[in-house]
Amino acid sequence: MNSAIDRPTDVRPGENLDISRLGPYLQNALSLEGEVKVLQYPSGFSNLTYMLRIGDREVVLRRPPFGSKPKSGHDMKREHGVLAALHGSFPYCPKPLVYSDDETIIGSPFYVMEKIEGIIVRRDFPTGMSLSPEEIRALFDQVVDVHVELHSVDFQAVGLEDFGKPEGYVERQVAGWSDRYRRARTPDVPDCEGIMAWLEENRRPDLGPGCIVHNDFRLDNVILDPSDPQRIIGVLDWEMATIGDPLMDLGASLAYWVEQNDPAGFQAMRMMPTNADGAPTRAEVVARYAAKSGLDIGDFSFYYCYGLFRLAGIVQQIYYRSYHGQTEDPRFHHLNLWVGGLAAAAQAVAGGAR
């Protein structure tokens, strides 16, 4: 058994599923028989992910988090829809199996998809996965290449022409995340007004006709082949996907990219081993994306600052639920420190220091 394969654990307190209703529903919908057992994938701060074993079949269920949530930030039907459209055209998408908006089953809409078994790399490379600096570089290069591949999919040809509005996307994102941050702000985080003003003043025009943007494309949202850990076999967490600007999507991804020489406070927020020997720098990521996509990118400061501020907004929305007692998850209790660190990094970009 490969010890590096991502495996679920016991369900967290307060996030249990009602098997008395869910079990019979799925047995019927998927034509399966046998006892239903539930485990939960422990990482992630947004939509909840469970592994269900029904007899000898294993599938994955996604549902919104418990407690209050942004109006459209956890749309299960939308997430199921993008998987249904992309599966077959973008070979890394899990196959969706069933969607239900009947909230009497588990208290919220949900969908079930096929399980892709493989390795998911989180903060550090897992035990049993040893890569040389050259292999680490090759893996991260492939992450960039798959991102370019996604942006190259003809969204109209796969039936996603009404999935988003590429015109005015950059303007809407800057205004939208500014509004969301202000509404979710708690007294213990920066106001970020200077960052928001800089983004508005330096806003770039929309790039081209738009493309499918994942909006959370990073190493721990891809699945690696257990027999060849440098090969990507799956891409997960499509909840924020839409049609938009590819460089805004790249900026969102780069917000997670912590380098070896970054300040200690930024290192503490690292979620992936992007500081490992062999990992490319942020500048090298942008250069590879430009070379693979054929885009003339130029100065990337606006997109990187946007990515940092957007991530601060996402983390703040999660922290808001903890601050107001809407979740029991202990991982959320100190996310205000992350918001402060991301805000400081965004301010440094806006001031020309990063």
N, C-alpha and C positions, 0 to 999 in steps of 0.2 A: 504493500500500500504506500503510495507516495505521500510523505508527510507534509509536502508543500501544498497539496490540493486544498482549496478553500472548503471548509466544512461548517455546517450550522451547529448551534449549541442549543441549550434549553431556552425557552421563551422568557423574555424579560418580564418582571412583575408589572402588571397593569397593561400588558400588550397581548394577552391571550386571545385566541380565536374560539368561537362557540362551535365546537366540533359536532354537537348534537344536530345542528342545522346545516353546517357546512359539509360534513361528511356525506350525508345522503344526496345533497345537491350535486357534489362533484362526482360521486359514484355514478349518478344518472347521466350527468352532462358529458363525462369522459368515458362512459361505458366500462367502468372498472369495478372490481369487487375486492373486498378485503378490508381489514381494519385500517382506519385513518390515524396516522401519527403526525405530529407537528413539531418542527424545530424552527429556530430562527437564526438568520444570519446576523451576527452581532454588530457589524459596523454600519456606518451610514447614519446621517442625522435627519433625514427627511422621510420619504415614503418607506414603509416597513416591508421587509422581504422575508418570507417564510419558505421552508422546504417541507412539502407534504409528501408522506409516503402512503400510498393507497395500495395495499397488497404488496406487489413487488415493483410497482411503478413509482418513480419519484418525479414530482413537478414542483414548480416555484409559483408562489402566490405573492402578489403585490397589493398593498392597500395603503390609504393615507395614514399619517400619524394620528394618534389619539389626541384630543384637545383641539383648540381653535387652530385655524390654518388660513393662509392667504386664499382669496376667493377662487383663483384659477390655478394655484400652484401645485395641486395634487389631483389633476383631472385624470382619473383612471381610464375613462373612455378614450381620451386623446392619446394617452400613452399606449394603450392597446392598439389604437388606430395606426400610429406611426410604425409600430412593429409589423402589423398586418400589411402595410403598404411596402415597407422596405424588405421584408423577408422574401428572399428570392432574387432581389436586385443588389442588396448589400449583404454579402454572405456572413457577416458577423452578427446579424440580428437573431436573437432567439425566436423560435416559432410561437406565436400566441395561440392559445388553445381555447379559452373561453373567457367571456367578459360578462359581468352582472352588475346592474345598478340597483338590485333589490337589497335595500339596506336592512331588511328583516333577517338576512342570513348571518352577517357578521357585524352589522352596524354601520356599514359604509359600502360604497361601490368597490369592486376589486376585479382583478383579472388573474388568470393563470397562464403560464407559459412553460415551454419545454425547459428542462434543466440541462445546462451545458456544464459538464464537470471539467474543472481545470484549476489552474493556479491563479489566484488574485494576489498581487503584490500590494501591500499597504504601506505603512510607514517605513518598514525595512524589508529586505528580502527574507522570505520565510526560511525556517530551519530546513535543511535538505536541498536548498537551492543555492548553488555556488556558481557565480558567473565571473569571468575575468573582466577587466576594464574594457577590453575590445568587445566582449559579448554584451556588456551593459550598454555600451554605445550603440551597438546594433539593435538592441531591444528598443531603446528610446527612439532611435531613428525610425523603427517600424511604427511606433506609436504616432509619430508625426505623419508618416506616409499613409496610414489608415485614416487619419483625420483628413488629409487631402483627398483621399479616395471618397470619403463621405461627402465632402463638399462638391465632388465632381458628379454625384448622382443627379440625373435629370429629374427634379422633383415633380415636374408636370407629367413626365412619362410614367411615373409610378403612382399617379393619382393624388398627389399632395398639392395640387395647384391652389386649393383653398385652405391650406394648413396654416398660412401666415401671410403677412403683408410686407413684402420686401421694401416697398417704397416708404421712406420715412423711418426705417427701422432704427438707424443710429439715433435719431432725434428722440424717438419714443423710448428707447432703452435708457438714455441719459435722464430724461424727464421721469420715466417710470420708476427707476431705481432710486432717484432722489426722493420722490414722493413716498415710496415704500420705506425708505430708511427713516424719513421724518416721522412717519406714522408708527413705526416699530421702535423708535428710540426710547431708551430708558435713561434715568438720570446719571447712570454710571458709565456712559460711553461718550466719545467726542461727538460734537454736533455735525462735523464734516461739511459745514457750509462753504468753507473755502475750497474744498475739493470739488463740490458740486458746481460751484461757480466756474472753476477752472475747466471742468469738463464741458460745460455749456459754451464757454468762450472759445475752446479749442476743438469743438466738435468737428469730426471729419465727415465728408459727404458719404452717402451710401455707395458701396462698391458694386457696380454691375447689377445684373438682374436678380441677385439673391441666390441662396442655395439652402439646403437642409443644414441647419446648425444644431448640434447636440446640446450645447450650453452647459455641459459638465464633463467634457471629454478629457480624461486624465488616466494615468496608469492604473489606478485602483478601480476603474470602471471598465477595464478590459480583462478578458479571460485568456490565459496562456495555456498552450498545449502541454499537458503533463509529460509527454514523451519528447517534447522539443520546446523548452521554456522560452525560446526566443521567437516563437510563432504565435501570433494573436488568432484566437478562434472565436471570440465573442466580444460584443460591446454591450454594456448594461446601462441601466438608469436613464431612460429616455423621457423622463417626466417633464423636462424643460425644453424639449426639442421644438423647433419651429422653422419657419423660412425667414432667413435674415442675412446679415452681412458676415462673410467668412472671417474677416479679420477681427470682428467683435468676438466671434467664437474662439479664435486663437488667443485673443487677449484674456478671455475668461479662463482658458486652460492655463495660460502662463502665470496667472495669479497664484497657482499652487506650486510653482516651480521655485524651490529653495536651493540656492547654490552653496558651495562650500564656503565661499567668502562673504556670505550675507551676515548681517548682525546677529548676535546671540538671540535677541528677542524674536527675530524672524525665524531663526532655526528652530525655536521651540514650537512653532506652528507647523512644522514640516509634516506632511501626510504621505509622502512618497520618498523613495531613496534617490531623489534627484541630486543629492550631494555626494553620491558614491563616486569613487574613482572611475573615470570613463564616461560618466553622464555628461551630456552636452550642457552648455550654458544656455540661458534664455536667448542671448543673441544668436547662438548657433541654431537653436530651435527655429527662430524666425527666419534665419538664412536658409535652412533646409526647406522650410515650408515655402519660401519664395521660389527656390530652385525647382521644387517638385510641382508647384501649382502654376508657375510661370508668371506670377503676379509681381509687379514692381512695388514693393511695400514702402520703402523709404523709412522715415522716422516712425517708430512704433510706440512712442511715448503715450499718445492719447489712448491707444487700445490697451496698453498695459495698466495705465492708471484706472481706466474704466474697469478692467478685470478685477483689480484689487478692491475698488470701491464696491463693485457689484458683489464680490464675495463677502465683504464686510456687511452688506445689506442682507445677504442670505443668512449669515451667521447670526446677525442681530434679530432676524425674524424668529430663528430657532431659540435664541436666548430669551426673547420676549415671552415665549411660552413658559420657560422655566422661571423667569422673574415673577410672573403672575401666577405661579402655582398650577399651571395647566398641564404639566407633565412631571412624572416621577423619575425620569431618567437622570441619574447623577452626572452623566457626561456633559450635561448642558449647564451645570451650575456656574462655571467660570468662563463661559464663552465670551463674556464681556471683555476679557483680557485679549482674546483673539481679535475682537472688533477693534480694540485700541491699537493693536499691532498692525493690522491691515490698514487702518486709517493713517497711521504714521508712515507706512510704506507708500501709500498713495500720495500723501502730502509731499514726500520726498521726490517722487516722480514729477509731480506738478511743479515743484520748486527747482527741478533740473538736477537734483542730487543723485538720482538713480537712473 
